[in-house]
């Protein structure tokens, strides 16, 4: 094994898909403005503005140490004075900023027992000045975000700390509560379980930890209420005019305003979830849809791919052929009248075949308590309340023989991409931003500052393992885990689906091990599972849930035996997600190791790798020899690049649409009076 970092397929951490992104970005409008903008982004990303941040961070750290001599009264007085000074000039008064951050760092030492490292000070300064701070996993992003959020909270403007999920929103707020209280900043956490009646009071806090879904949903509810004249401000204005408000309506203003957003795990929120539209909707009955969906769900397994229809794996769509059309024509008389016309029935059949071919339980969805619950592809978590549009959700329900719900009618919607572009101040932190550096600048005007690590990385990467089929891969993973577990190591096996996690667990139990499984089904046990994952001999099998916000504490015996080992058993379509998972080991200079198992039947290879190349690599299954490793690595990196290019193209089209909506003029009807 050789010591390298990052332990990925691509060496050096540069964006594997960057050439594809750059070619896609060239589709943007040409002209002098575009070239100036591109040059400006290049200049801000080259590090010319990062070096001064490091000098300021060292000054902050030195001042923080000198403040140890202050008693509590003097420190509280200094904090009040710093708050007043920072509110007058939050961005440009560098001396006051250094002093203020040093005071907050001193409070963190006293109330949390955490003295911020210089790299954490640097990250907080980057966030305060509107950068995206790339900090390696384990470098203390939770404290870094809190330092910057205290400074933002002192401004008197609303500050929202955006977390990737409800668990992190609640956990991080509780972890940092004492720091905010000591600095005179009110704090709240909003998550899915918080009732609507409590939310206005929580949003009044200086700093609110919240998921993007909850914040955008509440923002859209406020917009609907305002358009209906039901928000609190409009009712106050009506009373001032002497008009009596409708007693049946209640003030519905939830969010007190939007100004500053600090996005934790920013690449997940701003890139992976960027084009997901959050839709406030109402059920709209559709006559005969249930009956039609059930009939076509029964027809789909009877049709043969390649003869009756064509599967397009890369786009996960199907194309109907003569056999499918003939079978559908014979079934037409049994369909409800509204679904009998050829265009409508063909669209329903395409959806049924798409679900039959590409949507599998444990991968894209779960059947939970008699309902279809979608799984987030990037985090592996359940997304209750989220549904697919255009009849796909009803097609899944028909396939799984659960109660078919009515489709939703959109009341209002907005993409996360459009939402976050509207904040006056936007910053963020993540462990994997460099792969998306161009996109982050072009879409959000977010330059990326790469923050150095506090201690050198000691992660070791094993040679690549290549399997011809899935069964061979799982056997290889099981052998590796058994060997490492017997040596006293703690092992984390990363997979992409609930089904894969159960398959690996079964194989390991047959070998006499007792693995713990962390997936969407076991989400309520997440904290307990993570708490014991660093013990000697512990084996944890996890979906992408373990890729973000998971801090696995090593027991001394594990550290002495080589640290946590991460087995990447299924690589993702985005290299950033693999790098997140690999970052669970080797944190803060701890020992650790990573192995990558590649398979020619994995979803990435099937969808994006040409068949001749897969056939060539099939000849070299097993441990990849050193002379062949560059070819294998290139094949999978190239496949990831194609996948990320497709994803970027989708985001780019939504960006175009958002920009068009923002620039479109309202239509004014004119006519003779």
Beta strands, then each sheet from edge to edge (+ up, - down):
strand 1: 2-3
strand 2: 132-134
strand 3: 159-163
strand 4: 187-190
strand 5: 207-211
strand 6: 260-264
strand 7: 277-283
strand 8: 309-312
strand 9: 317-320
strand 10: 365-368
strand 11: 371-374
strand 12: 408-415
strand 13: 425-430
strand 14: 448-450
strand 15: 458-461
strand 16: 465-467
strand 17: 490-494
strand 18: 516-518
strand 19: 539-542
strand 20: 564-568
strand 21: 591-599
strand 22: 622-623
sheet 1: 1+ 15- 21- 16- 22+
sheet 2: 1+ 15- 21- 20- 17- 19- 18-
sheet 3: 4+ 5+ 3+ 6+ 13+ 2+ 14+
sheet 4: 7+ 12-
sheet 5: 8+ 9-
sheet 6: 10+ 11-
end
